[in-house]
Each structure stands twice: as C-alpha cells, then as structure tokens.
Amino acid sequence: MPTTNDVYEFLNSVAPMEMKMDSDNPGFLAGFGGGDASKMLVALDITHEVISEAWDIGAGLIVSHHPLIFCPLKKVVDTDNTGNKIIRLLTGGVSAICMHTNLDAALGGVGDALAVAAGIADAPASDDGASDTGRRSMLLADDGALETGEVFSYGRFGYLEKPSSMQEYLPMLKSALKAEGLRYYDAGKDVYKIAVVGGAGGDAFERALEQGCDTFVTADIKYHLFLEAKERGLNLIDGDHFSTENLVVAPLSGKLRRAFPEAEVFVSKTHRPTAKFY
C-alpha cells in the first residue's frame, strides 16, 4: 500500500514545486511520511468538516489544493484555528499534502481544468483527468521555467468553437463551474477569445489584454478592475474562487487513482462553496 511519502513524490512529478509562487507554501505540511495512504480524501481546502470526513472514511491522507499553513506558525495550540486543525489531523493519524500554485500551473491542473469549463475548444477535456495533453500555445504568459527549460504559466487562453454573446455564455459558464452566481461586466462584444486564471487572478488582467482576448474569467475581482474593464473594453467575469478552482479536484483524484490503483481515493462530499448569493 502507498505511504504519504509515495503520494508526495508522485504529486511532485505531476506539479513540481519549482512551479510554485515564491510566497506560496505547498508541500507535505503535516503528518507521517510513512503513514498509510491506502485511503485518501481529496478536497480544495482542509476544513474542520473535511478532517471529520477523513476520520469517518478512515483516510490516512488528505490531499488539498489550498495549503493548510500559509504563515509561519510560532506555536501549535488548540485555541488557534490552524493549530487546532493540525492537532486534529495528528491525533487522528491523518497527514496533509497541499498542492497550490504549482498545481495551478501544472499540465492538467487548475488552469487547464478552468479552460475546459470555460469552453476553450482546444483545452484538454476529460472529466476524470484521463487526458493531460494541454497545448503549450495556451499558456497565458511566461511565468517561469523548470530546469528542463519547460515554460509554465498560471493562466491559459484560447478560443470558443464559435463566438457567443455574453448572455448566451454566462449560463453555460455558471453551469460548468457549478457556481451559485457570477459577477460580470459586459463590454458589448462577443465572447470568443478567452483568458482564464483560477482563483484570485486579477493580476493577469493586463496579460489577457496583451494576448488580444475579448473576455477574462477569474475570481476575487476588485472594484477597480471592473472599472478598468469598462474603460478598456474587456468582458470580465468573476466566477468565484471556490468554483474556478474546485474543478481540479476530479482530475487530481483521477491521477491518484491511476497512479495508485491499490488505494481508495475519495472526493470530499462535505466541502462546498462558503459564500452564498441572496
């Protein structure tokens, strides 16, 4: 049966740590390297509900997208929320591996999953992640390179099969993201050439324009960017942080199942969007 170390080594081959942003903290963040990973739970975040879910199914490992620990911890105590989660994991014999911005950039990761949901025609479409053949021409920018020289990006861009009006496109995207609502600015032009960045991707606004995109799909868009989109004629859609990134959970689970056929890989049933729309 696989150990936590085995799974971590595999995930590093899928989403190398070289791809992470400098400020990020992905990795094997808590637990036991030799721990039993014959049952794994995959979720976007490690919440208290997800930890309880791991206990209930007997999972020895949680694989998440968002890191359990972002800031350096000076102490681990049960009065601190993060400390409390670490204590619950360790006392329950559960380890935590988190693949964040490196998984955003990786082939078949968040960027490609969001490109599929956005309807980009040449995106690597596969519900279970069986196909990982993304086109490097879809990279939104040159955000870095591996030692092999392979360039990577946290965003993607591409074309719909045919142009669509914003009013036709929005319900399709909402359904694909399983989002409860979308915030958007309609620049009065068809949706055709689209840039996507999962999560808080507002920093890539200029890159979307530089690539000649008419539409940019991301999340956590600030007020000033909506004004900028209006003044510069860019369709802008905020698809919600959870919804633009949770897309990666299914393909990531598929990769783990194929790599470790002797293990059971579960997708969290308890973790859902936190923000609600009235």
C-alpha positions as CSV (number, residue, x, y, z in Angstrom):
1,M,0.0,0.0,0.0
2,P,1.3,3.5,-0.7
3,T,2.6,5.8,2.0
4,T,2.3,9.5,2.4
5,N,5.9,9.9,1.0
6,D,4.9,7.8,-2.1
7,V,2.0,10.1,-2.8
8,Y,4.0,13.2,-2.2
9,E,6.7,12.0,-4.6
10,F,4.1,11.3,-7.3
11,L,2.4,14.7,-6.8
12,N,5.8,16.4,-7.2
13,S,6.1,14.7,-10.5
14,V,2.7,16.0,-11.6
15,A,3.1,19.5,-10.2
16,P,6.7,20.2,-9.5
17,M,7.5,22.5,-6.5
18,E,9.6,24.6,-9.0
19,M,6.3,25.9,-10.3
20,K,5.1,27.4,-7.1
21,M,5.0,31.2,-6.5
22,D,7.7,32.5,-4.1
23,S,5.2,33.5,-1.5
24,D,3.3,30.2,-1.5
25,N,3.6,27.2,0.9
26,P,2.6,24.0,-0.8
27,G,4.0,20.6,0.1
28,F,3.8,17.8,2.7
29,L,2.6,20.1,5.5
30,A,1.6,17.8,8.4
31,G,1.6,14.2,9.4
32,F,3.6,11.0,8.9
33,G,5.8,10.2,5.9
34,G,5.5,6.5,6.4
35,G,1.8,6.8,7.1
36,D,-0.8,4.6,5.4
37,A,-2.2,6.3,2.3
38,S,-4.3,3.4,1.2
39,K,-7.3,5.7,1.7
40,M,-7.1,9.3,0.5
41,L,-9.5,12.2,0.6
42,V,-9.2,15.0,-2.0
43,A,-10.6,18.4,-1.3
44,L,-10.0,22.0,-2.3
45,D,-9.4,23.0,1.4
46,I,-8.6,21.3,4.7
47,T,-11.6,22.5,6.8
48,H,-12.8,21.0,10.1
49,E,-15.6,19.3,8.1
50,V,-13.0,17.7,5.7
51,I,-10.9,16.5,8.6
52,S,-14.0,14.9,10.2
53,E,-14.9,13.4,6.8
54,A,-11.4,11.8,6.6
55,W,-11.9,10.3,10.0
56,D,-15.3,8.9,9.1
57,I,-14.0,7.1,6.0
58,G,-10.7,6.0,7.6
59,A,-8.5,8.1,5.3
60,G,-4.8,8.4,6.4
61,L,-4.2,11.3,4.0
62,I,-5.9,14.4,2.8
63,V,-4.7,15.9,-0.5
64,S,-5.8,19.5,-0.9
65,H,-5.2,22.5,-3.2
66,H,-5.1,25.3,-0.6
67,P,-2.3,25.0,1.9
68,L,-3.1,24.1,5.5
69,I,-0.4,26.5,6.6
70,F,0.2,29.9,4.9
71,C,2.1,31.9,7.5
72,P,5.0,30.7,9.7
73,L,3.5,29.2,12.9
74,K,5.2,30.2,16.2
75,K,3.1,27.7,18.1
76,V,0.5,25.0,17.6
77,V,-2.3,25.2,20.2
78,D,-5.9,24.3,20.1
79,T,-7.0,27.9,20.7
80,D,-5.7,28.8,17.2
81,N,-7.8,27.6,14.3
82,T,-4.9,26.4,12.2
83,G,-3.2,24.9,15.2
84,N,-6.4,23.1,16.2
85,K,-6.7,21.6,12.7
86,I,-3.1,20.4,12.9
87,I,-3.8,18.8,16.3
88,R,-6.9,17.1,15.0
89,L,-5.0,15.7,12.0
90,L,-2.2,14.4,14.0
91,T,-4.3,12.9,16.8
92,G,-6.4,11.2,14.2
93,G,-3.4,9.8,12.3
94,V,-4.1,11.9,9.2
95,S,-1.5,13.5,7.0
96,A,-1.9,16.5,4.8
97,I,-0.3,17.2,1.4
98,C,-1.2,20.5,-0.3
99,M,-0.5,21.4,-4.0
100,H,-1.3,25.0,-4.6
101,T,0.1,27.4,-7.2
102,N,2.3,24.6,-8.6
103,L,-0.9,22.8,-9.4
104,D,-2.4,26.0,-10.9
105,A,0.4,26.0,-13.4
106,A,0.8,22.2,-14.0
107,L,-0.3,20.5,-17.1
108,G,-3.8,19.1,-16.4
109,G,-4.0,21.3,-13.3
110,V,-6.3,24.2,-12.3
111,G,-5.5,26.3,-15.4
112,D,-6.4,23.5,-17.8
113,A,-9.5,22.4,-15.8
114,L,-10.8,26.0,-15.9
115,A,-10.1,26.3,-19.7
116,V,-12.3,23.2,-20.2
117,A,-15.1,24.7,-18.1
118,A,-14.8,28.0,-20.0
119,G,-15.4,26.1,-23.2
120,I,-12.0,26.7,-24.8
121,A,-12.1,24.4,-27.8
122,D,-8.5,23.0,-27.7
123,A,-8.4,22.5,-23.9
124,P,-7.6,19.0,-22.6
125,A,-11.1,17.9,-22.0
126,S,-11.5,15.0,-19.6
127,D,-13.9,14.6,-16.6
128,D,-11.5,12.3,-14.7
129,G,-8.2,13.7,-15.9
130,A,-7.5,10.8,-18.2
131,S,-6.1,13.2,-20.8
132,D,-3.4,15.5,-19.8
133,T,-2.3,16.8,-23.2
134,G,-2.6,20.5,-23.0
135,R,-1.3,22.7,-25.7
136,R,1.6,24.9,-24.7
137,S,0.3,27.6,-27.0
138,M,-2.5,28.0,-24.5
139,L,-0.1,29.5,-21.8
140,L,-1.3,33.0,-20.9
141,A,2.2,34.2,-20.1
142,D,5.8,33.1,-19.3
143,D,5.6,32.9,-15.5
144,G,8.7,30.7,-15.1
145,A,10.6,27.7,-16.4
146,L,11.6,24.3,-15.0
147,E,15.2,23.2,-15.0
148,T,14.3,21.2,-18.2
149,G,13.5,24.6,-19.9
150,E,9.8,23.9,-19.9
151,V,7.9,27.2,-19.6
152,F,4.9,27.3,-17.3
153,S,2.0,29.8,-16.6
154,Y,-0.7,30.2,-14.0
155,G,-3.2,31.1,-16.7
156,R,-4.5,29.8,-20.1
157,F,-6.1,31.3,-23.1
158,G,-7.9,30.0,-26.2
159,Y,-11.0,30.2,-28.4
160,L,-14.6,29.0,-28.2
161,E,-15.7,26.9,-31.1
162,K,-17.7,29.9,-32.2
163,P,-18.4,33.4,-30.9
164,S,-21.1,33.7,-28.3
165,S,-23.0,36.7,-26.8
166,M,-22.4,37.3,-23.1
167,Q,-26.0,36.5,-22.3
168,E,-25.6,33.1,-24.0
169,Y,-22.2,32.5,-22.5
170,L,-23.0,33.3,-18.8
171,P,-25.4,30.4,-18.1
172,M,-23.1,28.0,-19.8
173,L,-20.2,29.1,-17.7
174,K,-22.3,29.2,-14.5
175,S,-23.4,25.6,-15.1
176,A,-19.9,24.4,-15.9
177,L,-18.4,26.0,-12.8
178,K,-21.4,24.8,-10.6
179,A,-21.4,28.4,-9.3
180,E,-24.3,29.9,-7.4
181,G,-23.7,33.2,-9.3
182,L,-21.4,35.2,-11.5
183,R,-20.3,38.9,-11.3
184,Y,-19.5,40.3,-14.7
185,Y,-19.0,43.3,-16.9
186,D,-20.4,43.0,-20.5
187,A,-18.2,45.1,-22.8
188,G,-20.8,44.8,-25.6
189,K,-18.7,42.4,-27.6
190,D,-18.9,38.7,-28.4
191,V,-17.2,36.1,-26.2
192,Y,-14.7,34.3,-28.3
193,K,-11.0,34.6,-27.3
194,I,-10.9,33.9,-23.6
195,A,-8.2,34.1,-20.9
196,V,-8.6,32.2,-17.6
197,V,-6.9,32.2,-14.3
198,G,-8.2,30.1,-11.4
199,G,-8.7,31.8,-8.0
200,A,-7.6,35.3,-7.4
201,G,-6.2,36.1,-10.9
202,G,-6.8,39.8,-11.2
203,D,-3.0,40.4,-11.6
204,A,-3.3,38.8,-15.0
205,F,-5.7,41.4,-16.3
206,E,-3.0,43.1,-18.5
207,R,-1.9,39.8,-19.8
208,A,-5.4,39.0,-21.0
209,L,-5.4,42.3,-22.9
210,E,-1.9,41.7,-24.3
211,Q,-3.0,38.4,-25.8
212,G,-5.9,40.1,-27.5
213,C,-8.6,38.4,-25.5
214,D,-12.1,39.8,-25.5
215,T,-13.0,38.0,-22.2
216,F,-11.2,37.3,-19.0
217,V,-12.5,34.7,-16.5
218,T,-11.1,34.6,-13.0
219,A,-12.2,35.3,-9.4
220,D,-11.9,37.7,-6.5
221,I,-12.0,40.7,-8.9
222,K,-11.7,44.1,-7.2
223,Y,-13.9,47.1,-7.9
224,H,-11.1,49.0,-9.8
225,L,-10.7,46.1,-12.3
226,F,-14.3,46.3,-13.2
227,L,-13.9,50.0,-13.9
228,E,-10.7,49.2,-15.9
229,A,-12.6,46.6,-17.9
230,K,-15.3,49.1,-18.8
231,E,-12.8,51.7,-19.9
232,R,-10.7,49.3,-21.9
233,G,-13.5,47.2,-23.4
234,L,-12.9,43.8,-21.9
235,N,-15.6,41.3,-20.9
236,L,-14.8,40.4,-17.3
237,I,-16.3,37.6,-15.3
238,D,-15.8,36.7,-11.6
239,G,-16.6,33.0,-11.3
240,D,-16.0,32.7,-7.6
241,H,-12.7,31.5,-6.0
242,F,-14.1,28.1,-5.0
243,S,-15.8,27.4,-8.2
244,T,-12.9,28.3,-10.5
245,E,-10.5,26.1,-8.6
246,N,-12.6,23.2,-7.2
247,L,-12.7,22.0,-10.9
248,V,-9.2,20.4,-10.3
249,V,-10.4,18.0,-7.6
250,A,-11.9,15.5,-10.0
251,P,-8.9,15.3,-12.4
252,L,-6.5,15.2,-9.5
253,S,-8.4,12.3,-8.0
254,G,-8.2,10.6,-11.3
255,K,-4.5,10.9,-11.5
256,L,-4.1,9.5,-8.0
257,R,-6.4,6.5,-8.8
258,R,-4.3,5.7,-11.9
259,A,-1.0,6.1,-10.0
260,F,-2.2,4.0,-7.0
261,P,-4.8,1.5,-8.2
262,E,-4.5,-0.4,-5.0
263,A,-5.6,2.6,-3.0
264,E,-9.1,4.1,-2.5
265,V,-9.4,7.8,-3.5
266,F,-12.4,9.8,-2.3
267,V,-13.6,13.2,-3.3
268,S,-14.9,15.3,-0.4
269,K,-18.7,15.4,-0.2
270,T,-18.7,18.0,2.7
271,H,-16.7,20.8,1.2
272,R,-18.9,23.3,-0.7
273,P,-18.7,27.0,-1.5
274,T,-18.8,29.1,1.6
275,A,-20.1,32.4,0.0
276,K,-23.8,32.3,-0.8
277,F,-25.8,34.6,-3.1
278,Y,-29.1,36.1,-1.9
